């Protein structure tokens, strides 16, 4: 039961960290890796999938932005959305490789939905970016432990 709780908690933290919720998944991942009770490969996979799926939710929010843009809970400010839109128009789909970045990356995933980036392309690029961040974080943690 402990394993399910740990992996499930990491998934929720990673998913939430990529959405409108003010969450961070990195401390959860590092803590679980440091505990040495769980497979770091499985932790890496759970965090990557959870965070990527949270970004997919942002993409869907972007697709329906006109209906939700004026809502208080909307995940991206007007200024951040405009800045991300300019960036995305300038660099295109490859800018999604920066979707791992705090704040800016979340806005970028919403903008990709607004600008109708195909979901398959979006998902592949975001998964590469999110997984890359977690790989670096996991390996740095493992290196510091040894």
C-alpha positions as CSV (number, residue, x, y, z in Angstrom):
1,X,0.0,0.0,0.0
2,X,2.9,2.3,0.8
3,X,4.2,1.9,-2.8
4,X,0.9,2.9,-4.3
5,X,0.6,5.9,-2.0
6,X,4.1,7.1,-2.8
7,X,3.8,6.7,-6.6
8,X,0.2,8.0,-6.6
9,X,1.3,11.0,-4.6
10,X,4.1,11.7,-6.9
11,X,1.8,11.4,-9.9
12,X,-0.7,13.9,-8.4
13,X,2.1,16.3,-7.5
14,X,3.6,16.1,-11.0
15,X,0.2,16.5,-12.6
16,X,-0.7,19.4,-10.4
17,X,2.6,21.2,-10.9
18,X,2.0,21.4,-14.6
19,X,-1.5,22.8,-14.2
20,X,-3.1,25.8,-12.6
21,X,-2.4,24.5,-9.1
22,X,0.5,26.0,-7.2
23,X,2.3,22.8,-6.7
24,X,5.9,21.5,-7.0
25,X,6.8,18.0,-7.9
26,X,10.6,18.2,-7.6
27,X,10.8,18.0,-3.8
28,X,8.5,15.0,-3.8
29,X,10.6,13.2,-6.5
30,X,13.9,14.0,-4.7
31,X,12.5,12.9,-1.3
32,X,11.3,9.6,-2.8
33,X,14.7,9.0,-4.5
34,X,16.6,9.8,-1.3
35,X,14.5,7.4,0.7
36,X,15.9,4.6,-1.5
37,X,12.7,2.6,-0.9
38,X,11.4,3.0,-4.5
39,X,12.6,2.3,-8.0
40,X,14.1,5.5,-9.3
41,X,13.2,4.4,-12.8
42,X,9.6,4.0,-11.9
43,X,9.6,7.3,-10.0
44,X,11.1,9.0,-13.1
45,X,8.4,7.4,-15.3
46,X,5.5,8.4,-13.0
47,X,6.7,12.0,-12.6
48,X,7.2,12.3,-16.4
49,X,3.8,10.9,-17.3
50,X,2.0,12.9,-14.6
51,X,3.7,16.2,-15.5
52,X,3.1,15.6,-19.2
53,X,-0.6,14.9,-18.7
54,X,-0.9,18.0,-16.7
55,X,0.4,19.9,-19.7
56,X,-2.1,18.2,-21.9
57,X,-4.8,19.6,-19.7
58,X,-3.3,23.0,-20.2
59,X,-3.4,22.4,-24.0
60,X,-7.1,21.6,-23.7
61,X,-7.6,24.8,-21.7
62,X,-5.8,26.7,-24.4
63,X,-8.1,25.2,-27.0
64,X,-11.1,26.7,-25.1
65,X,-9.5,29.9,-24.0
66,X,-12.1,32.2,-25.3
67,X,-14.7,30.7,-22.9
68,X,-12.4,30.8,-19.9
69,X,-10.0,33.7,-20.4
70,X,-11.8,36.1,-18.1
71,X,-12.2,33.6,-15.2
72,X,-10.3,34.4,-12.1
73,X,-8.9,30.8,-11.9
74,X,-7.5,30.9,-15.4
75,X,-3.9,29.6,-15.1
76,X,-2.1,32.3,-17.2
77,X,-2.2,36.1,-16.9
78,X,-3.0,38.2,-20.0
79,X,0.6,39.5,-20.0
80,X,2.2,36.1,-19.7
81,X,-0.1,34.7,-22.3
82,X,0.8,37.5,-24.8
83,X,4.5,37.1,-24.1
84,X,4.3,33.3,-24.5
85,X,2.3,33.8,-27.8
86,X,5.0,36.0,-29.2
87,X,7.6,33.5,-28.2
88,X,5.6,30.6,-29.7
89,X,5.0,32.4,-33.0
90,X,8.7,33.2,-33.3
91,X,10.1,29.8,-32.4
92,X,7.1,27.5,-33.2
93,X,6.6,24.0,-31.9
94,X,10.3,23.6,-30.9
95,X,9.7,26.1,-28.1
96,X,7.8,23.4,-26.4
97,X,11.1,21.9,-25.4
98,X,11.2,24.7,-22.9
99,X,7.9,23.6,-21.3
100,X,9.8,22.3,-18.3
101,X,10.6,25.9,-17.2
102,X,8.7,27.2,-14.2
103,X,5.8,29.6,-14.9
104,X,6.8,30.3,-18.5
105,X,6.5,26.7,-19.5
106,X,3.0,26.3,-18.2
107,X,1.9,29.4,-20.2
108,X,3.6,28.0,-23.2
109,X,1.6,24.8,-23.0
110,X,-1.7,26.8,-22.9
111,X,-0.5,28.9,-25.9
112,X,0.2,25.8,-27.9
113,X,-3.5,24.9,-27.4
114,X,-4.6,28.4,-28.3
115,X,-2.5,28.3,-31.5
116,X,-3.8,24.8,-32.3
117,X,-0.5,22.9,-32.2
118,X,-1.5,19.3,-33.1
119,X,-1.9,17.2,-29.9
120,X,0.4,14.4,-31.0
121,X,3.3,16.8,-31.8
122,X,2.6,18.7,-28.6
123,X,2.6,15.6,-26.4
124,X,5.8,14.2,-27.8
125,X,7.8,17.5,-27.4
126,X,6.4,18.2,-24.0
127,X,7.1,14.6,-22.8
128,X,10.7,15.0,-24.0
129,X,11.1,18.3,-22.1
130,X,9.5,17.2,-18.9
131,X,11.3,13.8,-18.8
132,X,14.6,15.6,-19.5
133,X,14.1,17.8,-16.5
134,X,13.3,14.8,-14.2
135,X,16.2,12.7,-15.6
136,X,18.6,15.5,-14.7
137,X,17.1,16.0,-11.3
138,X,17.1,12.2,-10.6
139,X,20.7,11.7,-11.7
140,X,21.9,14.7,-9.7
141,X,20.2,13.4,-6.7
142,X,21.6,9.9,-7.2
143,X,25.1,11.3,-7.7
144,X,24.9,13.4,-4.5
145,X,23.9,10.2,-2.6
146,X,26.9,8.2,-3.7
